[in-house]
Amino acid sequence: MAVPKRRSSKTRGRKRRTHEKAARPSLSVCPSCGEAKLPHRMCPHCGTYNGREIVAEEKKDNE
Ligand SMILES: [Zn+2]
C-alpha cells in the first residue's frame, strides 16, 4: 500500500480548503406577504403556499 512520503503542511491543507465554503441558503420572496422564505416551502410568516393554503394561525395561540 502506498504511503505518503511527506505529511502535508498546515499551509498546504489550508490553501486546498480555500475553495470550501458554506453554501448560502437560497431565498425566494413570498407572493402573499413579501417576506423572504425558502423556495418550494410554505411561508413561515403567513403560512401559505401556492396561493391559498392556510396551514398556520395556531402558533399565535400558543405564544
Ligand atoms: Zn408569506
N, CA, C, O and the ligand as a Tripos MOL2 file, in Angstrom:
@<TRIPOS>MOLECULE
protein
  253   251    64     0     0
PROTEIN
NO_CHARGES

@<TRIPOS>ATOM
      1 N           0.8380   -1.1930    0.0000 N.3       1 MET1
      2 CA          0.0000    0.0000    0.0000 C.3       1 MET1
      3 C           0.8750    1.2460    0.0000 C.2       1 MET1
      4 O           1.8490    1.3410    0.7470 O.2       1 MET1
      5 N           0.5150    2.1840   -0.8400 N.am      2 ALA2
      6 CA          1.3080    3.4080   -0.9370 C.3       2 ALA2
      7 C           1.1050    4.2720    0.2920 C.2       2 ALA2
      8 O           0.0020    4.3950    0.8240 O.2       2 ALA2
      9 N           2.2080    4.8670    0.7270 N.am      3 VAL3
     10 CA          2.1820    5.7010    1.9230 C.3       3 VAL3
     11 C           2.7650    7.0540    1.5440 C.2       3 VAL3
     12 O           3.7860    7.1020    0.8590 O.2       3 VAL3
     13 N           2.1480    8.1580    1.9680 N.am      4 PRO4
     14 CA          2.6830    9.4670    1.6220 C.3       4 PRO4
     15 C           4.0880    9.6810    2.1760 C.2       4 PRO4
     16 O           4.3670    9.3500    3.3280 O.2       4 PRO4
     17 N           4.9620   10.2310    1.3520 N.am      5 LYS5
     18 CA          6.3650   10.4160    1.7490 C.3       5 LYS5
     19 C           6.4900   11.5420    2.7690 C.2       5 LYS5
     20 O           7.2480   11.4450    3.7340 O.2       5 LYS5
     21 N           5.7400   12.6030    2.5380 N.am      6 ARG6
     22 CA          5.7590   13.7470    3.4640 C.3       6 ARG6
     23 C           4.3340   14.0400    3.9070 C.2       6 ARG6
     24 O           3.3870   13.8940    3.1340 O.2       6 ARG6
     25 N           4.1980   14.4460    5.1320 N.am      7 ARG7
     26 CA          2.8620   14.8630    5.5320 C.3       7 ARG7
     27 C           2.6500   16.2860    5.0440 C.2       7 ARG7
     28 O           3.5680   17.1070    5.0670 O.2       7 ARG7
     29 N           1.4320   16.5700    4.6030 N.am      8 SER8
     30 CA          1.1940   17.8860    4.0240 C.3       8 SER8
     31 C           1.1580   18.9230    5.1380 C.2       8 SER8
     32 O           0.6260   18.6790    6.2210 O.2       8 SER8
     33 N           1.7320   20.0740    4.8510 N.am      9 SER9
     34 CA          1.8650   21.1320    5.8580 C.3       9 SER9
     35 C           0.5120   21.7780    6.1410 C.2       9 SER9
     36 O          -0.4520   21.5890    5.3990 O.2       9 SER9
     37 N           0.4630   22.5320    7.2110 N.am     10 LYS10
     38 CA         -0.7600   23.2750    7.5590 C.3      10 LYS10
     39 C          -1.1490   24.2020    6.4170 C.2      10 LYS10
     40 O          -2.3150   24.2870    6.0300 O.2      10 LYS10
     41 N          -0.1420   24.8980    5.8870 N.am     11 THR11
     42 CA         -0.4050   25.8600    4.8170 C.3      11 THR11
     43 C          -0.9940   25.1760    3.5980 C.2      11 THR11
     44 O          -1.9350   25.6790    2.9830 O.2      11 THR11
     45 N          -0.4320   24.0210    3.2520 N.am     12 ARG12
     46 CA         -0.8970   23.3360    2.0520 C.3      12 ARG12
     47 C          -2.3480   22.8950    2.2020 C.2      12 ARG12
     48 O          -3.1640   23.0580    1.2950 O.2      12 ARG12
     49 N          -2.6480   22.3260    3.3810 N.am     13 GLY13
     50 CA         -4.0250   21.9120    3.6440 C.3      13 GLY13
     51 C          -4.9810   23.0940    3.6370 C.2      13 GLY13
     52 O          -6.0880   23.0080    3.1050 O.2      13 GLY13
     53 N          -4.5470   24.1960    4.2300 N.am     14 ARG14
     54 CA         -5.4000   25.3930    4.2910 C.3      14 ARG14
     55 C          -5.6100   25.9920    2.9020 C.2      14 ARG14
     56 O          -6.7070   26.4370    2.5620 O.2      14 ARG14
     57 N          -4.5480   25.9940    2.1110 N.am     15 LYS15
     58 CA         -4.6700   26.5150    0.7400 C.3      15 LYS15
     59 C          -5.6700   25.6860   -0.0550 C.2      15 LYS15
     60 O          -6.4660   26.2220   -0.8260 O.2      15 LYS15
     61 N          -5.6190   24.3710    0.1440 N.am     16 ARG16
     62 CA         -6.5350   23.4850   -0.5720 C.3      16 ARG16
     63 C          -7.9710   23.7910   -0.1660 C.2      16 ARG16
     64 O          -8.8900   23.7310   -0.9820 O.2      16 ARG16
     65 N          -8.1440   24.1190    1.1030 N.am     17 ARG17
     66 CA         -9.5090   24.3400    1.6110 C.3      17 ARG17
     67 C         -10.0090   25.7650    1.3820 C.2      17 ARG17
     68 O         -11.1000   26.0970    1.8440 O.2      17 ARG17
     69 N          -9.2680   26.6060    0.7010 N.am     18 THR18
     70 CA         -9.7730   27.9560    0.4340 C.3      18 THR18
     71 C         -10.9980   27.9150   -0.4660 C.2      18 THR18
     72 O         -11.7880   28.8590   -0.4820 O.2      18 THR18
     73 N         -11.1640   26.8220   -1.2220 N.am     19 HIS19
     74 CA        -12.3070   26.7270   -2.1270 C.3      19 HIS19
     75 C         -13.5410   26.1880   -1.4310 C.2      19 HIS19
     76 O         -14.6390   26.2390   -1.9840 O.2      19 HIS19
     77 N         -13.3720   25.6690   -0.2140 N.am     20 GLU20
     78 CA        -14.5190   25.1230    0.5240 C.3      20 GLU20
     79 C         -15.1760   26.2430    1.2990 C.2      20 GLU20
     80 O         -14.5370   26.9020    2.1180 O.2      20 GLU20
     81 N         -16.4290   26.4520    1.0440 N.am     21 LYS21
     82 CA        -17.1730   27.4100    1.8570 C.3      21 LYS21
     83 C         -18.6110   26.9610    1.9560 C.2      21 LYS21
     84 O         -19.1170   26.2290    1.1060 O.2      21 LYS21
     85 N         -19.2620   27.4200    3.0190 N.am     22 ALA22
     86 CA        -20.6420   27.0360    3.2600 C.3      22 ALA22
     87 C         -21.5420   27.6670    2.2110 C.2      22 ALA22
     88 O         -21.4010   28.8440    1.8810 O.2      22 ALA22
     89 N         -22.4630   26.8730    1.6940 N.am     23 ALA23
     90 CA        -23.3880   27.3870    0.6920 C.3      23 ALA23
     91 C         -24.4540   28.2310    1.3680 C.2      23 ALA23
     92 O         -24.9960   27.8610    2.4100 O.2      23 ALA23
     93 N         -24.7400   29.3560    0.7640 N.am     24 ARG24
     94 CA        -25.7560   30.2500    1.3060 C.3      24 ARG24
     95 C         -27.1320   29.6830    0.9470 C.2      24 ARG24
     96 O         -27.3480   29.3110   -0.2060 O.2      24 ARG24
     97 N         -28.0640   29.6070    1.8910 N.am     25 PRO25
     98 CA        -29.3800   29.0790    1.5390 C.3      25 PRO25
     99 C         -30.1020   30.0200    0.5890 C.2      25 PRO25
    100 O         -30.1400   31.2310    0.8030 O.2      25 PRO25
    101 N         -30.6690   29.4500   -0.4590 N.am     26 SER26
    102 CA        -31.3470   30.2790   -1.4470 C.3      26 SER26
    103 C         -32.6770   30.7560   -0.8670 C.2      26 SER26
    104 O         -33.3670   30.0110   -0.1710 O.2      26 SER26
    105 N         -33.0150   31.9710   -1.1560 N.am     27 LEU27
    106 CA        -34.2410   32.5610   -0.6290 C.3      27 LEU27
    107 C         -35.1230   33.0140   -1.7760 C.2      27 LEU27
    108 O         -34.6430   33.4660   -2.8160 O.2      27 LEU27
    109 N         -36.4080   32.8830   -1.5670 N.am     28 SER28
    110 CA        -37.3510   33.4790   -2.5050 C.3      28 SER28
    111 C         -38.3050   34.3610   -1.7060 C.2      28 SER28
    112 O         -38.3270   34.3100   -0.4760 O.2      28 SER28
    113 N         -39.0780   35.1540   -2.4000 N.am     29 VAL29
    114 CA        -39.9640   36.1000   -1.7240 C.3      29 VAL29
    115 C         -41.3820   35.5490   -1.7640 C.2      29 VAL29
    116 O         -41.8650   35.1130   -2.8080 O.2      29 VAL29
    117 N         -42.0320   35.5770   -0.6220 N.am     30 CYS30
    118 CA        -43.4160   35.1000   -0.5420 C.3      30 CYS30
    119 C         -44.3230   36.0130   -1.3580 C.2      30 CYS30
    120 O         -44.2870   37.2300   -1.1750 O.2      30 CYS30
    121 N         -45.1430   35.4510   -2.2630 N.am     31 PRO31
    122 CA        -46.0030   36.3210   -3.0870 C.3      31 PRO31
    123 C         -47.1440   36.9540   -2.3030 C.2      31 PRO31
    124 O         -47.7080   37.9600   -2.7320 O.2      31 PRO31
    125 N         -47.4920   36.3700   -1.1490 N.am     32 SER32
    126 CA        -48.6350   36.9170   -0.4200 C.3      32 SER32
    127 C         -48.2330   37.9570    0.6160 C.2      32 SER32
    128 O         -48.9410   38.9470    0.7980 O.2      32 SER32
    129 N         -47.1080   37.7500    1.2990 N.am     33 CYS33
    130 CA        -46.7380   38.7280    2.3210 C.3      33 CYS33
    131 C         -45.4310   39.4440    2.0190 C.2      33 CYS33
    132 O         -45.1190   40.4520    2.6520 O.2      33 CYS33
    133 N         -44.6570   38.9360    1.0560 N.am     34 GLY34
    134 CA        -43.4300   39.6350    0.6720 C.3      34 GLY34
    135 C         -42.2350   39.3160    1.5390 C.2      34 GLY34
    136 O         -41.1600   39.8740    1.3230 O.2      34 GLY34
    137 N         -42.3850   38.4390    2.5120 N.am     35 GLU35
    138 CA        -41.2600   38.0470    3.3590 C.3      35 GLU35
    139 C         -40.3560   37.0780    2.6020 C.2      35 GLU35
    140 O         -40.7920   36.4100    1.6650 O.2      35 GLU35
    141 N         -39.0890   37.0090    3.0210 N.am     36 ALA36
    142 CA        -38.1730   36.0370    2.4380 C.3      36 ALA36
    143 C         -38.5100   34.6590    2.9880 C.2      36 ALA36
    144 O         -38.7520   34.4990    4.1840 O.2      36 ALA36
    145 N         -38.5250   33.6720    2.1070 N.am     37 LYS37
    146 CA        -38.8100   32.3090    2.5380 C.3      37 LYS37
    147 C         -38.0010   31.3510    1.6950 C.2      37 LYS37
    148 O         -37.4280   31.7390    0.6760 O.2      37 LYS37
    149 N         -37.9520   30.0800    2.1240 N.am     38 LEU38
    150 CA        -37.2510   29.0720    1.3460 C.3      38 LEU38
    151 C         -38.1210   28.6750    0.1580 C.2      38 LEU38
    152 O         -39.3370   28.5500    0.3030 O.2      38 LEU38
    153 N         -37.5160   28.4730   -1.0210 N.am     39 PRO39
    154 CA        -38.3110   28.0940   -2.1780 C.3      39 PRO39
    155 C         -38.9130   26.7010   -2.0340 C.2      39 PRO39
    156 O         -38.3070   25.8280   -1.4120 O.2      39 PRO39
    157 N         -40.0820   26.4880   -2.5940 N.am     40 HIS40
    158 CA        -40.8290   25.2210   -2.5730 C.3      40 HIS40
    159 C         -41.2280   24.8300   -1.1530 C.2      40 HIS40
    160 O         -41.4060   23.6520   -0.8440 O.2      40 HIS40
    161 N         -41.3640   25.8290   -0.3070 N.am     41 ARG41
    162 CA        -41.7740   25.5490    1.0560 C.3      41 ARG41
    163 C         -42.8220   26.5640    1.4900 C.2      41 ARG41
    164 O         -42.8830   27.6820    0.9780 O.2      41 ARG41
    165 N         -43.6300   26.1510    2.4300 N.am     42 MET42
    166 CA        -44.6520   27.0270    2.9590 C.3      42 MET42
    167 C         -43.9990   28.2510    3.5890 C.2      42 MET42
    168 O         -42.9180   28.1580    4.1700 O.2      42 MET42
    169 N         -44.6500   29.3720    3.4730 N.am     43 CYS43
    170 CA        -44.1030   30.5810    4.0790 C.3      43 CYS43
    171 C         -44.2530   30.5030    5.5960 C.2      43 CYS43
    172 O         -45.3700   30.3370    6.0860 O.2      43 CYS43
    173 N         -43.1580   30.6170    6.3570 N.am     44 PRO44
    174 CA        -43.2840   30.5450    7.8150 C.3      44 PRO44
    175 C         -43.9150   31.7900    8.4120 C.2      44 PRO44
    176 O         -44.3300   31.7940    9.5710 O.2      44 PRO44
    177 N         -43.9860   32.8480    7.6100 N.am     45 HIS45
    178 CA        -44.5140   34.1060    8.1340 C.3      45 HIS45
    179 C         -46.0350   34.1490    8.0730 C.2      45 HIS45
    180 O         -46.6830   34.4910    9.0630 O.2      45 HIS45
    181 N         -46.6070   33.8080    6.9340 N.am     46 CYS46
    182 CA        -48.0600   33.8840    6.8060 C.3      46 CYS46
    183 C         -48.7110   32.5140    6.6350 C.2      46 CYS46
    184 O         -49.9380   32.4230    6.6380 O.2      46 CYS46
    185 N         -47.9180   31.4380    6.4860 N.am     47 GLY47
    186 CA        -48.4750   30.0900    6.4540 C.3      47 GLY47
    187 C         -49.1960   29.7310    5.1740 C.2      47 GLY47
    188 O         -50.1060   28.9020    5.1910 O.2      47 GLY47
    189 N         -48.8110   30.3370    4.0640 N.am     48 THR48
    190 CA        -49.4620   30.0000    2.8010 C.3      48 THR48
    191 C         -48.4620   29.3500    1.8640 C.2      48 THR48
    192 O         -47.2500   29.5110    2.0070 O.2      48 THR48
    193 N         -48.9950   28.6140    0.9040 N.am     49 TYR49
    194 CA        -48.1660   28.0490   -0.1560 C.3      49 TYR49
    195 C         -49.0020   27.9420   -1.4100 C.2      49 TYR49
    196 O         -50.1350   27.4630   -1.3690 O.2      49 TYR49
    197 N         -48.4520   28.3830   -2.5190 N.am     50 ASN50
    198 CA        -49.0900   28.2930   -3.8340 C.3      50 ASN50
    199 C         -50.4780   28.9510   -3.8190 C.2      50 ASN50
    200 O         -51.4980   28.3170   -4.0880 O.2      50 ASN50
    201 N         -50.4690   30.2190   -3.4990 N.am     51 GLY51
    202 CA        -51.7370   30.9290   -3.4720 C.3      51 GLY51
    203 C         -52.3710   30.8740   -2.1040 C.2      51 GLY51
    204 O         -51.9450   31.5810   -1.1910 O.2      51 GLY51
    205 N         -53.3970   30.0290   -1.9490 N.am     52 ARG52
    206 CA        -54.0850   29.9760   -0.6590 C.3      52 ARG52
    207 C         -54.0710   28.5610   -0.1090 C.2      52 ARG52
    208 O         -54.8810   27.7180   -0.4940 O.2      52 ARG52
    209 N         -53.1410   28.3200    0.7950 N.am     53 GLU53
    210 CA        -53.1410   27.0570    1.5300 C.3      53 GLU53
    211 C         -52.8300   27.4410    2.9660 C.2      53 GLU53
    212 O         -51.6720   27.4030    3.3820 O.2      53 GLU53
    213 N         -53.7960   27.7900    3.6840 N.am     54 ILE54
    214 CA        -53.5610   28.3120    5.0250 C.3      54 ILE54
    215 C         -53.3360   27.1440    5.9790 C.2      54 ILE54
    216 O         -54.2140   26.3050    6.1820 O.2      54 ILE54
    217 N         -52.1380   27.1110    6.5560 N.am     55 VAL55
    218 CA        -51.7420   25.9940    7.4150 C.3      55 VAL55
    219 C         -51.6120   26.4480    8.8550 C.2      55 VAL55
    220 O         -52.0070   25.7360    9.7780 O.2      55 VAL55
    221 N         -51.0650   27.6190    9.0420 N.am     56 ALA56
    222 CA        -50.7160   28.0590   10.3920 C.3      56 ALA56
    223 C         -51.9040   28.7390   11.0850 C.2      56 ALA56
    224 O         -53.0360   28.2660   10.9770 O.2      56 ALA56
    225 N         -51.6600   29.8070   11.7710 N.am     57 GLU57
    226 CA        -52.6060   30.5750   12.5860 C.3      57 GLU57
    227 C         -52.7800   29.9620   13.9680 C.2      57 GLU57
    228 O         -53.4460   30.5530   14.8180 O.2      57 GLU57
    229 N         -52.1980   28.7910   14.2150 N.am     58 GLU58
    230 CA        -52.3180   28.1930   15.5430 C.3      58 GLU58
    231 C         -51.1410   28.5890   16.4280 C.2      58 GLU58
    232 O         -51.1970   28.4500   17.6500 O.2      58 GLU58
    233 N         -50.0720   29.0870   15.7970 N.am     59 LYS59
    234 CA        -48.8610   29.4290   16.5510 C.3      59 LYS59
    235 C         -49.1190   30.6100   17.4930 C.2      59 LYS59
    236 O         -48.5310   30.7040   18.5700 O.2      59 LYS59
    237 N         -50.0050   31.5010   17.0650 N.am     60 LYS60
    238 CA        -50.2490   32.7080   17.8390 C.3      60 LYS60
    239 C         -50.9340   32.3870   19.1760 C.2      60 LYS60
    240 O         -50.7360   33.0930   20.1640 O.2      60 LYS60
    241 N         -51.7390   31.3150   19.1970 N.am     61 ASP61
    242 CA        -52.4440   30.9500   20.4240 C.3      61 ASP61
    243 C         -51.4820   30.3890   21.4580 C.2      61 ASP61
    244 O         -51.6550   30.5940   22.6600 O.2      61 ASP61
    245 N         -50.4710   29.6830   20.9820 N.am     62 ASN62
    246 CA        -49.5370   29.0420   21.9120 C.3      62 ASN62
    247 C         -48.5780   30.0490   22.5270 C.2      62 ASN62
    248 O         -48.1410   29.8920   23.6670 O.2      62 ASN62
    249 N         -48.2560   31.0810   21.7640 N.am     63 GLU63
    250 CA        -47.2640   32.0220   22.2550 C.3      63 GLU63
    251 C         -47.8270   33.0270   23.2510 C.2      63 GLU63
    252 O         -47.0940   33.8820   23.7470 O.2      63 GLU63
    253 ZN        -45.8610   34.8220    3.4100 Zn       64 ZN64
@<TRIPOS>BOND
     1     1     2 1
     2     2     3 1
     3     3     4 2
     4     3     5 am
     5     5     6 1
     6     6     7 1
     7     7     8 2
     8     7     9 am
     9     9    10 1
    10    10    11 1
    11    11    12 2
    12    11    13 am
    13    13    14 1
    14    14    15 1
    15    15    16 2
    16    15    17 am
    17    17    18 1
    18    18    19 1
    19    19    20 2
    20    19    21 am
    21    21    22 1
    22    22    23 1
    23    23    24 2
    24    23    25 am
    25    25    26 1
    26    26    27 1
    27    27    28 2
    28    27    29 am
    29    29    30 1
    30    30    31 1
    31    31    32 2
    32    31    33 am
    33    33    34 1
    34    34    35 1
    35    35    36 2
    36    35    37 am
    37    37    38 1
    38    38    39 1
    39    39    40 2
    40    39    41 am
    41    41    42 1
    42    42    43 1
    43    43    44 2
    44    43    45 am
    45    45    46 1
    46    46    47 1
    47    47    48 2
    48    47    49 am
    49    49    50 1
    50    50    51 1
    51    51    52 2
    52    51    53 am
    53    53    54 1
    54    54    55 1
    55    55    56 2
    56    55    57 am
    57    57    58 1
    58    58    59 1
    59    59    60 2
    60    59    61 am
    61    61    62 1
    62    62    63 1
    63    63    64 2
    64    63    65 am
    65    65    66 1
    66    66    67 1
    67    67    68 2
    68    67    69 am
    69    69    70 1
    70    70    71 1
    71    71    72 2
    72    71    73 am
    73    73    74 1
    74    74    75 1
    75    75    76 2
    76    75    77 am
    77    77    78 1
    78    78    79 1
    79    79    80 2
    80    79    81 am
    81    81    82 1
    82    82    83 1
    83    83    84 2
    84    83    85 am
    85    85    86 1
    86    86    87 1
    87    87    88 2
    88    87    89 am
    89    89    90 1
    90    90    91 1
    91    91    92 2
    92    91    93 am
    93    93    94 1
    94    94    95 1
    95    95    96 2
    96    95    97 am
    97    97    98 1
    98    98    99 1
    99    99   100 2
   100    99   101 am
   101   101   102 1
   102   102   103 1
   103   103   104 2
   104   103   105 am
   105   105   106 1
   106   106   107 1
   107   107   108 2
   108   107   109 am
   109   109   110 1
   110   110   111 1
   111   111   112 2
   112   111   113 am
   113   113   114 1
   114   114   115 1
   115   115   116 2
   116   115   117 am
   117   117   118 1
   118   118   119 1
   119   119   120 2
   120   119   121 am
   121   121   122 1
   122   122   123 1
   123   123   124 2
   124   123   125 am
   125   125   126 1
   126   126   127 1
   127   127   128 2
   128   127   129 am
   129   129   130 1
   130   130   131 1
   131   131   132 2
   132   131   133 am
   133   133   134 1
   134   134   135 1
   135   135   136 2
   136   135   137 am
   137   137   138 1
   138   138   139 1
   139   139   140 2
   140   139   141 am
   141   141   142 1
   142   142   143 1
   143   143   144 2
   144   143   145 am
   145   145   146 1
   146   146   147 1
   147   147   148 2
   148   147   149 am
   149   149   150 1
   150   150   151 1
   151   151   152 2
   152   151   153 am
   153   153   154 1
   154   154   155 1
   155   155   156 2
   156   155   157 am
   157   157   158 1
   158   158   159 1
   159   159   160 2
   160   159   161 am
   161   161   162 1
   162   162   163 1
   163   163   164 2
   164   163   165 am
   165   165   166 1
   166   166   167 1
   167   167   168 2
   168   167   169 am
   169   169   170 1
   170   170   171 1
   171   171   172 2
   172   171   173 am
   173   173   174 1
   174   174   175 1
   175   175   176 2
   176   175   177 am
   177   177   178 1
   178   178   179 1
   179   179   180 2
   180   179   181 am
   181   181   182 1
   182   182   183 1
   183   183   184 2
   184   183   185 am
   185   185   186 1
   186   186   187 1
   187   187   188 2
   188   187   189 am
   189   189   190 1
   190   190   191 1
   191   191   192 2
   192   191   193 am
   193   193   194 1
   194   194   195 1
   195   195   196 2
   196   195   197 am
   197   197   198 1
   198   198   199 1
   199   199   200 2
   200   199   201 am
   201   201   202 1
   202   202   203 1
   203   203   204 2
   204   203   205 am
   205   205   206 1
   206   206   207 1
   207   207   208 2
   208   207   209 am
   209   209   210 1
   210   210   211 1
   211   211   212 2
   212   211   213 am
   213   213   214 1
   214   214   215 1
   215   215   216 2
   216   215   217 am
   217   217   218 1
   218   218   219 1
   219   219   220 2
   220   219   221 am
   221   221   222 1
   222   222   223 1
   223   223   224 2
   224   223   225 am
   225   225   226 1
   226   226   227 1
   227   227   228 2
   228   227   229 am
   229   229   230 1
   230   230   231 1
   231   231   232 2
   232   231   233 am
   233   233   234 1
   234   234   235 1
   235   235   236 2
   236   235   237 am
   237   237   238 1
   238   238   239 1
   239   239   240 2
   240   239   241 am
   241   241   242 1
   242   242   243 1
   243   243   244 2
   244   243   245 am
   245   245   246 1
   246   246   247 1
   247   247   248 2
   248   247   249 am
   249   249   250 1
   250   250   251 1
   251   251   252 2
@<TRIPOS>SUBSTRUCTURE
     1 MET1         2 RESIDUE 1 A MET
     2 ALA2         6 RESIDUE 1 A ALA
     3 VAL3        10 RESIDUE 1 A VAL
     4 PRO4        14 RESIDUE 1 A PRO
     5 LYS5        18 RESIDUE 1 A LYS
     6 ARG6        22 RESIDUE 1 A ARG
     7 ARG7        26 RESIDUE 1 A ARG
     8 SER8        30 RESIDUE 1 A SER
     9 SER9        34 RESIDUE 1 A SER
    10 LYS10       38 RESIDUE 1 A LYS
    11 THR11       42 RESIDUE 1 A THR
    12 ARG12       46 RESIDUE 1 A ARG
    13 GLY13       50 RESIDUE 1 A GLY
    14 ARG14       54 RESIDUE 1 A ARG
    15 LYS15       58 RESIDUE 1 A LYS
    16 ARG16       62 RESIDUE 1 A ARG
    17 ARG17       66 RESIDUE 1 A ARG
    18 THR18       70 RESIDUE 1 A THR
    19 HIS19       74 RESIDUE 1 A HIS
    20 GLU20       78 RESIDUE 1 A GLU
    21 LYS21       82 RESIDUE 1 A LYS
    22 ALA22       86 RESIDUE 1 A ALA
    23 ALA23       90 RESIDUE 1 A ALA
    24 ARG24       94 RESIDUE 1 A ARG
    25 PRO25       98 RESIDUE 1 A PRO
    26 SER26      102 RESIDUE 1 A SER
    27 LEU27      106 RESIDUE 1 A LEU
    28 SER28      110 RESIDUE 1 A SER
    29 VAL29      114 RESIDUE 1 A VAL
    30 CYS30      118 RESIDUE 1 A CYS
    31 PRO31      122 RESIDUE 1 A PRO
    32 SER32      126 RESIDUE 1 A SER
    33 CYS33      130 RESIDUE 1 A CYS
    34 GLY34      134 RESIDUE 1 A GLY
    35 GLU35      138 RESIDUE 1 A GLU
    36 ALA36      142 RESIDUE 1 A ALA
    37 LYS37      146 RESIDUE 1 A LYS
    38 LEU38      150 RESIDUE 1 A LEU
    39 PRO39      154 RESIDUE 1 A PRO
    40 HIS40      158 RESIDUE 1 A HIS
    41 ARG41      162 RESIDUE 1 A ARG
    42 MET42      166 RESIDUE 1 A MET
    43 CYS43      170 RESIDUE 1 A CYS
    44 PRO44      174 RESIDUE 1 A PRO
    45 HIS45      178 RESIDUE 1 A HIS
    46 CYS46      182 RESIDUE 1 A CYS
    47 GLY47      186 RESIDUE 1 A GLY
    48 THR48      190 RESIDUE 1 A THR
    49 TYR49      194 RESIDUE 1 A TYR
    50 ASN50      198 RESIDUE 1 A ASN
    51 GLY51      202 RESIDUE 1 A GLY
    52 ARG52      206 RESIDUE 1 A ARG
    53 GLU53      210 RESIDUE 1 A GLU
    54 ILE54      214 RESIDUE 1 A ILE
    55 VAL55      218 RESIDUE 1 A VAL
    56 ALA56      222 RESIDUE 1 A ALA
    57 GLU57      226 RESIDUE 1 A GLU
    58 GLU58      230 RESIDUE 1 A GLU
    59 LYS59      234 RESIDUE 1 A LYS
    60 LYS60      238 RESIDUE 1 A LYS
    61 ASP61      242 RESIDUE 1 A ASP
    62 ASN62      246 RESIDUE 1 A ASN
    63 GLU63      250 RESIDUE 1 A GLU
    64 ZN64       253 GROUP 0 **** ****
